[in-house]
Amino acid sequence: MSGTDSEGRETVEHTHSGARSFLARLRSDVGLRKLVGVCGAALLIHLIPLALPRNMPEQELSIARATRGVEPRVKVLLPLKEHPKATAAELREAAELLFDGAPVEAQELALEAERRDPASVETQLLLARLCDLQRMERCVRGALEKANQVAPGDPRPDVLRAELQEKVGDSVGAAEAMSHAYEKARGDPLTGLRYARLLSTARRPEEAQAVLTALQGKVPRARLLVEQGLVLGANGRDSEAVVLLKRATEEDPRLSLAYFELGKALYRVGELDAAQEALRQADRLDLGSPKSLAALCAMQLQSKRLDDARLTRMDLERRFSDRMELIRQSCSLP
């Protein structure tokens, strides 16, 4: 083979190699340009609300939703109180966004919503919650009375009154308030279930069972058995409660609540091993909630099973590191 042929082949191979390298760089550059283009478009989409003339309340609400921190939200939202285009619904949403950190400013927005739409029951319910947050009892009563006046057939004011009374430990008053809600919404299963629980807490088990009986056919059978078991357990009839709760797990083996309540009832009758297994099954069926493991750890601590409690705490910390306060309260190891 001549030197000229060899040199020719090397030249061709070098040319092909250079071409491949050029094409690879070209594809890489095209991919990079596409990536930069996508990122730029995403950034532009997020900046558009800030660049547009801000003369519409929904723009302020959009900015506030994306804003972290109470003070920046107050600066954006409080001027809506004077905005001529802000609707009552928009003012309520603004108040909700300020509810936790700035209740005084939230109340100003809610009062303006009331001025613009005096017949809104939603505004009165919001005002009642804000007044309760600030411990203004007379204000709470006034808002709930107005809510009942503007919407006499709406059960929500009575439901809220029941929740607020239950929060301060007034189970009798809560049951009485919920009775009014139940009268207005007899066909609503959730209202009936809540009413039954409050009756049970208020030591009126026969009435609670009567409400649950009336819900047959409106509530899944397994859930109804759970609620009936809770009424029995709340009145010291734990052995009977265990029977009903076991039937609920058989009726619906995927119902985490049934295993959770069964675990607690089994513990009360002294069946600790079975109680632990029921709570573990409840946890397996509802992996997003720490309540089953928290109850299990509290149970293990009370029973002096410290090694088991340590393992349960480790599992809680691994899976629910953002719920440390709950873990400390329910699973505080000695």
N, C-alpha and C positions, 0 to 999 in steps of 0.2 A: 504493500500500500504506500502510495507516494505521500510526501510531506504536505503537498498541496491539498490532497483530499482530506487529510487529518485536520489541517487548519480550517478547511471549509466546514467540516462537521462541527468543530468547536465554535466556529462563528455562528452557525445556525442555532446550536444549543444555547449559546449565550443570548442570542436574540430572543429565542422562545422563553428563556428564563426571565429575561428583562420584561417581556410582554406579560408573563404571568404575574410578576411582581407589580407591574403597573396596574393590571386589572384588580389585583387584591387591594392595592392602596385606594383605587377608585371606588371599589365596593365599600371599603371601610369609611371613606370620606362621605359617600352617599348615606350610609347608615348613621354616621355621626350627625350629618346635616338633618336627617329625618328626626333623630332624637332631640337635637337642639330645637327644631321646629315644633315638635310636640310639647316640649317643656315651655317654650315661649308662648304657645297658644294657651296652655293651661294658666300660666301667669297672667296673660292678658285677660282671660275670662274672669279671674279673681279681682283684677284691678279695675275692670269696667265700672262696677258700682261706685268706686271712689272717684272715677274720672267724670261720670255723668253729672249734670246739674241736679243737685239734691233738693228737689222741690216736691217729692212724693213721700208720704209716710212709710210705704213699703220698703223704700231704699234705706231709710234709717233703721227699720226693723231688721233688714237683711244684714246690715253692718253690725248691729248689736248682737245678732245671733252668732256671728263669727268672732266677736270680741270677747276676750277673757278679762275678768276683773270688773268689780262693781263700779268704780269711779269712772272708767272710760264709758261704760254703758249708760251711766247717769247722764254724762255730758251729751251723749247721742240722743237719748230717749226723752229726757225731761222736757226739751223744747216742743215735743209733740203736743204737750198740753195747750200750747198756743197756736198749733197748726190748724188752719181752717179746713184742710182736707182730711184730717185724721178722723176716722170713724170710731165709734164706740168699741167695735171689735179690735181695731188696731191699738187703741189705747189700753184695752184689757191685756192684749198680748205684751205690750210694752211693760205694763205693771207686773205681769207674771215673770218677765225677764229680770226685773229688779226685786222680786219678792223676797228672796233669801237675804240679800245683802243690804238692801236699801228700802225697807218697808215704808218709811215716811214718804219718800219720793214716789214709791209705787202707789201709795194711797192717794197722793195728789192726782196721779194719772187716772186712777179708778174713779175718783170723784168727778173728774172731767168727763169720763165716759158716762157716768150717771147723768150728768147735766145734758149731754147730747142725746142720750136715749134712756129716759126715766123708766121705761116699761121693761127694761132688760133684767130678767132674773139672774142671768150669768154675772152681771155687774154686782148685784147685791150679794151673791155668794162669794165673789172675790173680795168684796169689802168686808164681809164677815170674817173671812180667813185672815185678812190683813189686820183687822182689829184684834182678833184672837192672838196673833203673833205679837202684838204690842201690849197684850194684857188689858185691853180696853173693853170690859165686859158690857157696859151699857151700849157701846157702839156695836158690839156683836149682836146683842138683842135687837137693836134698832134695824140693823141690816137684814136679819132673818125675818123680822116682822114685815119689812117692806117686800122681801122676796115672796112671802106668802100672800101678800096683798096683790102683787102684780101677776102672780101665777098660782092661784089658789089650788089648782089641781096637780101641780108639779110636786113630786115627792122629794126632790133634791134638797130643798131647805130643811126638811125634817131629818133627812139622812145626815146632813152636815151637822145639825144640832145634836143628833145622837152621837156622832163621832167626837164632837167637842166635849160632850158630857162624859163619854166613856174615857176620854183622855185624862180627865181629872178624877176618875175613879167613881163617878156617879152612875153606877150600873142601873139603878132604878129609873133615874131620869132619862138615861140613854134608851132604855127599853120603852119608856113612855113616848119619847120622841119618835122612835122607830115604828111604834104602833100606828102613828098618823101616816107615816110614809107607806106602811103596809096597806092601810085602808085605801090610799090613793093608787096603789100599784099592786093589787092582789095577783095579777097575772105575771108579775116579774119574779122569776126564780131567785135572782140574786138578792133582791129586797127581802124575800121570804126567808132565805138562808141566814141573812144577817139578823133579821128579827128573831129567828129561833135561837141563835147563839146568845143574843142579848137577853132574851127571856130566861135562858138557862143560867147565865151569869147572875141574873137578878133572883135566882132561886125560884123560878116558876116553871119547873120541868114539864108539868102536865100541859101547860099552854104551849110550851116549845114543841113538844111532841105532836100536838094537834096541828100546829103550823106546818111541821114537816110532813105529816100525813096528807095535808091538803096539797102538798107539792108533788105527790106521786104522779108519775107520767110527765112531769115538767122538768124533772132533774134526773140525770142518770142514776140508775139503781145503786151502783157502788157508792157514788157520792152521797146519796141519801142515807145509806147505811152508816157511812162515816159520821155524818151529822147526828144521827140518832145515837151512835156510840158516844159521841162527845157529850151529848146531853146526859147520858147515863153516868159517864165518868165524872162530869162536873158535880154530880149529886152523890158521889161516893159509891156508885154501883159499878166498880171497876171490872169485876168478873163478868158481868153481863155485857159491859162495854167491849171486853176482849172478844167475846163470841161474835158480836156484830161486826167488829173491825176485821176479824178473820174472814167473815163472810164477804166483806167488801173486797179484800184482796183476792178472794176466789172469783168474785164477780168480775173484777177488772184487775188482772195481775200487773198492769202497767200504771196503775194509779199510785204515784209516789206518796200522796197525802195519806192514803190508807195505811201504808206501811209505817209512815212517820207516826201517826197517832196510835197505831197498834204497838209500836215500840215503847212509847211512853206509858200506855196502859199496862203492858206486860211488866214493865219495871215496877209500876205501882202495886202489882199483885205478887212481886217477888221473883219473877222469872227473868233473871238478869241475862242469861245467855241467849234466850229467845228474843229478849228485848234488843240486845246488841245486833243480832242478825237482822231483825226487822229494820232497824235504823240504817244498817249498812245497805240493805236492799233499797230503802228509800233514797239513799245517796246515789246508788247506781242508776236509779231511774230518773234522777234530777241532778245531774252533775254540775249544773250551773249555780246551785244554791248551797251555801255552807250550813244551813240550819240543821240538817240531819247529823252531820259530823259534830256540830257544836253541841247538840243535845246528847249525842253519844259520849262526848268527852266529859260533859257535866255529870252524866250518869256514872261514868267510870271513876271520876273523882269522888263522888259521894259514896261509892262502894269500895273505896280504897284500892282500886285496881290502877295503881300509879303507872306501872309499866305500859299497860294498855293505853292509858290516857296520854302518855308521852308519844306513843306511836300515832295516836289520833291527832294530837297537836301538830306533829311533824307533817302529817298529811294536809291539815288545814293550812299551815303556813306555806306549804309548797303550792297548793292550788288556789289559795285565796289571800295572797300577800297584800292585796289592797283592802282587806277587811280586818286589819289587825286589832282594831278596837273591839269588834265583836268577838274575836278570838280571845283577847285578854279577859273579857267579861265572862265568857262561857267556859274557858279552858285555861284557867290560871293555875299553873302547876306550883306546888309548894317548894 
